[in-house]
Amino acid sequence: MEFTTTAAAKTQRLRTIYVPTERDYELKRHLYRLFEVDSEGALTPVPCRYTAGQETRGVVLIEESGGGKTTAVRTILQEAKFLAHNPETGEPRYLEIQVPSPATLKSVGLAVLEALGVEHVSTNARVWEIWKVVKHRLGVAGICVLWLDEAQDLIMSRSVNETEDSLRMIKSLMQGDNAVIPVLSGTRRLGEVAAFDPQVSRRFTKIMPSNLQHGVDEAGLISVVEYYCAEVSIQARVDANLMARLITASRHRFGRCIDTTINAIECALWDGDRTLSVDHFAEAWAMQEGCDPSENVFLSDHWLSVHLDAGAEEYDEARTKRQKKKLEKV
C-alpha cells in the first residue's frame, strides 16, 4: 500500500505540470492585444473598442479533441494578472462556460446565468430576455472575457436560421455597454461556422494549431518525456522511433501525447521500474485502447498500418443525429 500510494502521488503531481506550446504563445498574443494599456504600458481589464468605439473583438481557437485547447485557454486566462481579480467582486474578470450538448441559445444563456449566481429564471422566459439579463449580469460582475468551450455545440443548430441567431447573439455581446471579449474554443466544425457569417467572422482572429508531424516533432517530444521522467526520478529510454509511434498513437495531438506519456510513467512506477521504456507505453496504450498486441502501435512491426478509431466517423455522425433529435424536442 505504501508503494502504490507513492506511485499515485507522483502520477498526480505529473498531471499538474503544464507544458506550453507555440499555440499558447499565439493564444496569449491574440488575447492580450484586445485590451487597453495604461499610461505606463501595463495591460488593463478594459477591452479595446473598434468600429468607432462601438464594439470589441474576439478569438476563436480551433483544435480537434485531445489537442489540449481547453487546458491552454484556461491556463492563459489564469495567468493573466490583469484578469485575475476584480476588487469589487473578489472574483476573476473572466467567465468559463462549458457549452452543454445538445445546446440551444436558451440552455447556454441559463448556464451563463447560473455561473453568475442567478439560479431562479422563469421557465417561460424568452431567449432574448435571458440574454438581455446575461449581458446585464456580465456587466455587474465586471466580466470582460466570456469563454465558451466546445462552442461548436452552440453553433450546430437545426437550421440556418438558428445558426444565424446564435451568431447574432454572440455579436451582440461585443457591442454597446457591458461588451465583452468572446473566446470560442472548439473542434473543426467551429471553424466552418466561423466563416458562415462574414460579419461575425471578421470580428474574430483565428488560431488553428498544426498537428504533430513525423520527422519534425520527435526531438521535442523526447525532451518533454525526459522532463516528466526527471520529475519523478526515473530514466527515459526513448528514441525517435518510439516518439514517432507516440505521435501516431496520439492521433498527432500534443495533449494526447502528454496523457499517454504520463500513463506510461505511471505503469513504470507501479511496476517499480527505474527506467521508462517502450513496454510501458505499450502497456498504457493497451489499457486505454483495449487492443490486441498485433494492433498495439508500440508493439507492431507494421504500426503505421494500424487502423485507429475504426468506426469513429460513423459514431460521430450518429451522435450528431441524436443531438438534432434532442433539439427537436426542446
C-alpha positions in Angstrom: 0.0 0.0 0.0 2.9 2.4 0.8 4.3 1.9 -2.7 1.1 2.3 -4.6 0.3 5.5 -2.6 3.8 6.8 -3.6 3.2 5.9 -7.3 -0.2 7.6 -7.2 1.1 10.7 -5.6 3.9 11.0 -8.2 1.5 10.5 -11.0 -0.9 13.1 -9.6 2.0 15.6 -9.4 2.8 14.9 -13.1 -0.7 15.8 -14.1 -0.3 19.3 -12.6 2.6 20.1 -14.9 1.7 22.1 -17.9 4.0 22.3 -21.0 3.3 25.3 -23.2 3.5 25.1 -27.0 3.5 27.6 -29.8 -0.3 27.5 -29.7 -0.1 29.0 -26.2 2.1 31.9 -27.3 -0.2 32.6 -30.2 -3.3 32.5 -28.0 -1.7 34.9 -25.5 -0.8 37.3 -28.2 -4.3 37.2 -29.8 -5.9 37.8 -26.5 -3.7 40.4 -24.9 -3.8 42.6 -28.0 -7.6 43.1 -27.3 -7.1 45.0 -24.1 -6.1 48.6 -23.4 -2.9 49.6 -21.7 -2.5 52.3 -19.0 -0.1 55.3 -19.1 2.8 53.0 -18.0 2.1 50.5 -20.7 0.6 47.8 -18.4 -2.4 45.8 -19.6 -5.8 46.7 -18.1 -9.1 44.8 -18.0 -10.6 47.3 -20.3 -11.4 45.8 -23.8 -10.2 47.8 -26.8 -13.1 49.2 -28.8 -13.2 49.0 -32.6 -15.5 50.4 -35.3 -15.5 53.9 -34.0 -15.5 52.7 -30.4 -18.7 50.6 -30.8 -17.6 47.0 -30.3 -14.9 44.6 -29.1 -13.2 41.8 -30.9 -12.8 38.1 -30.0 -10.7 35.0 -30.5 -11.5 31.6 -31.9 -9.3 28.6 -31.1 -10.0 25.6 -33.4 -8.4 22.2 -32.5 -9.6 18.7 -32.5 -10.3 16.8 -29.3 -7.2 15.7 -27.5 -5.1 18.6 -28.6 -5.2 20.4 -25.3 -7.1 23.5 -26.2 -9.2 23.6 -23.1 -6.2 23.4 -20.8 -4.4 26.0 -22.9 -7.2 28.6 -22.7 -7.7 28.0 -19.0 -4.0 28.4 -18.3 -3.7 31.6 -20.3 -6.7 33.2 -18.6 -5.5 32.1 -15.1 -2.0 33.6 -15.7 -3.3 36.9 -17.0 -2.8 39.1 -13.8 -4.9 41.9 -15.1 -7.9 39.5 -15.3 -7.2 37.6 -12.0 -9.0 39.8 -9.6 -11.9 42.2 -9.6 -11.6 44.2 -6.3 -15.4 44.9 -6.4 -16.4 41.3 -6.5 -13.3 39.4 -5.4 -13.7 37.2 -8.5 -11.8 36.9 -11.8 -12.8 39.1 -14.7 -13.4 36.2 -17.0 -16.0 33.5 -17.0 -15.6 30.0 -18.3 -18.7 28.1 -19.7 -18.7 24.5 -20.8 -21.3 24.6 -23.6 -23.9 21.8 -22.9 -24.6 19.3 -25.6 -27.0 19.4 -27.2 -27.0 23.2 -26.8 -29.6 25.9 -27.5 -29.3 29.6 -27.0 -31.7 29.3 -24.1 -29.7 26.5 -22.4 -26.4 28.3 -22.8 -27.9 31.5 -21.6 -29.2 29.8 -18.5 -25.7 28.2 -18.0 -24.1 31.6 -18.0 -26.6 33.0 -15.6 -26.1 30.0 -13.2 -22.4 30.6 -13.3 -23.1 34.2 -12.4 -25.2 33.1 -9.4 -28.6 33.6 -11.0 -30.4 30.4 -10.4 -34.1 31.3 -10.5 -35.2 32.1 -14.0 -38.7 31.7 -15.2 -39.3 28.7 -17.4 -41.4 31.0 -19.6 -38.6 33.5 -20.2 -37.9 34.1 -23.9 -34.4 33.6 -25.3 -33.9 37.4 -25.9 -35.0 38.1 -22.4 -32.5 35.6 -21.0 -29.6 37.0 -23.0 -30.6 40.6 -22.0 -30.2 39.6 -18.4 -26.9 37.7 -19.3 -25.4 40.9 -20.7 -26.5 43.0 -17.7 -25.2 40.4 -15.2 -21.9 40.2 -17.0 -21.5 43.9 -16.6 -22.5 43.8 -12.9 -19.9 41.1 -12.3 -17.2 43.1 -14.2 -16.7 40.2 -16.6 -14.7 41.3 -19.7 -13.9 37.8 -21.2 -16.6 35.2 -21.8 -15.1 31.9 -22.8 -17.4 29.3 -24.4 -15.7 26.0 -24.6 -16.9 23.4 -27.1 -18.7 26.3 -28.8 -19.4 24.3 -31.9 -22.2 22.6 -30.0 -23.9 26.0 -29.6 -23.5 26.9 -33.3 -24.6 23.5 -34.6 -28.3 24.2 -34.9 -31.2 22.5 -36.5 -31.5 25.2 -39.2 -29.7 28.0 -40.9 -31.9 30.4 -39.1 -30.9 29.1 -35.7 -27.2 29.2 -36.7 -27.7 32.9 -37.6 -29.5 33.5 -34.3 -26.5 32.1 -32.4 -24.0 34.2 -34.3 -26.2 37.3 -33.9 -26.3 36.8 -30.2 -22.5 36.4 -29.9 -22.1 39.5 -32.0 -24.5 41.4 -29.6 -22.2 40.6 -26.7 -19.5 42.5 -28.4 -21.5 45.7 -28.7 -22.7 48.5 -26.5 -22.5 48.8 -22.8 -21.0 45.8 -20.9 -19.5 44.5 -24.1 -17.2 41.5 -23.6 -14.4 39.8 -25.4 -15.7 36.3 -26.5 -13.3 33.5 -26.6 -14.7 30.5 -28.5 -12.9 27.2 -28.5 -14.0 24.0 -30.3 -13.4 21.5 -33.0 -13.1 21.8 -36.7 -16.9 22.4 -37.0 -16.4 25.7 -35.2 -14.1 26.8 -37.9 -16.7 26.0 -40.6 -19.3 28.1 -38.8 -16.9 30.9 -38.1 -16.9 31.5 -41.8 -20.6 31.1 -42.1 -21.3 34.8 -41.4 -18.6 37.1 -42.8 -19.7 40.0 -40.5 -19.2 37.8 -37.4 -16.1 36.1 -38.8 -14.2 39.3 -39.3 -14.7 40.2 -35.6 -12.6 37.2 -34.6 -9.0 36.3 -35.1 -8.5 32.5 -35.5 -5.9 30.1 -34.2 -5.7 26.7 -35.8 -2.7 24.8 -34.3 -0.9 22.3 -36.5 -0.9 18.6 -35.6 2.4 16.9 -34.6 4.3 15.6 -37.6 6.6 12.7 -38.2 10.2 13.7 -38.9 9.6 17.1 -37.3 8.5 16.8 -33.7 10.2 13.7 -32.4 13.2 15.5 -30.9 10.9 17.9 -29.0 8.9 15.1 -27.6 12.0 13.3 -26.4 12.8 16.4 -24.3 9.3 16.5 -22.9 9.3 12.8 -21.9 12.7 13.2 -20.3 11.5 16.2 -18.4 8.5 14.3 -17.0 10.7 11.4 -16.1 13.1 13.6 -14.2 10.3 15.0 -12.2 9.7 11.5 -10.7 13.4 10.5 -10.6 13.3 7.8 -13.3 15.3 7.4 -16.5 13.8 7.7 -20.0 14.9 5.1 -22.6 13.3 6.7 -25.6 14.3 7.4 -29.1 12.9 9.0 -32.3 11.2 5.7 -33.4 9.3 5.5 -30.1 8.3 9.1 -30.3 7.1 8.6 -33.9 4.9 5.7 -32.6 3.7 8.0 -29.8 2.7 10.6 -32.4 0.7 8.1 -34.3 -0.9 6.5 -31.1 -1.9 10.0 -30.0 -3.5 10.9 -33.3 -0.9 13.5 -33.9 -2.2 15.6 -31.0 0.0 17.0 -28.3 -2.4 16.8 -25.5 -2.9 13.1 -26.1 0.9 12.6 -26.2 1.2 14.1 -22.8 -1.6 11.9 -21.4 -0.1 8.7 -22.9 3.4 9.7 -21.5 2.0 10.2 -18.0 0.1 6.9 -18.2 3.3 5.1 -19.3 5.3 6.6 -16.5 2.5 5.5 -14.1 2.9 2.0 -15.4 6.6 2.2 -14.7 6.1 3.5 -11.2 3.6 0.8 -10.3 6.0 -1.9 -11.7 8.8 -0.4 -9.6 10.9 0.2 -12.7 13.5 2.9 -12.7 13.6 3.3 -16.5 10.7 4.2 -18.8 10.7 2.1 -21.9 8.5 1.2 -24.9 7.0 -1.6 -22.9 5.4 0.9 -20.5 4.0 2.9 -23.4 2.6 -0.3 -24.9 1.0 -1.3 -21.6 -0.5 2.2 -21.1 -1.9 2.3 -24.6 -3.3 -1.2 -24.3 -5.1 -0.2 -21.1 -6.6 2.9 -22.9 -7.4 1.3 -26.3 -8.2 -2.3 -25.3 -6.4 -3.6 -28.3 -4.7 -6.9 -29.2 -0.9 -6.9 -29.2 -0.9 -7.1 -33.1 -2.9 -3.8 -33.1 -0.7 -2.1 -30.5 1.1 0.8 -32.1 4.0 0.4 -29.7 4.5 -3.3 -30.4 3.5 -3.9 -34.0 6.2 -4.0 -36.7 3.6 -2.5 -39.0 2.4 0.2 -36.7 1.9 2.8 -39.4 -0.8 0.5 -40.9 -2.7 0.0 -37.6 -6.2 1.3 -38.2 -7.1 3.7 -35.4 -10.5 4.9 -34.5 -12.4 2.4 -36.7 -16.0 3.5 -36.8 -15.3 6.9 -35.2 -16.7 8.8 -38.1 -19.9 6.7 -38.0 -20.2 7.2 -34.3 -19.7 11.0 -34.6 -22.4 11.1 -37.4 -24.8 9.1 -35.2 -24.0 11.4 -32.3 -24.9 14.5 -34.4 -28.2 12.9 -35.4 -29.0 12.1 -31.8 -28.3 15.7 -30.8 -30.5 17.1 -33.5 -33.4 14.8 -32.4 -33.0 16.0 -28.8 -33.0 19.6 -30.0 -36.2 19.0 -32.0 -37.9 18.0 -28.7 -36.9 21.3 -26.9 
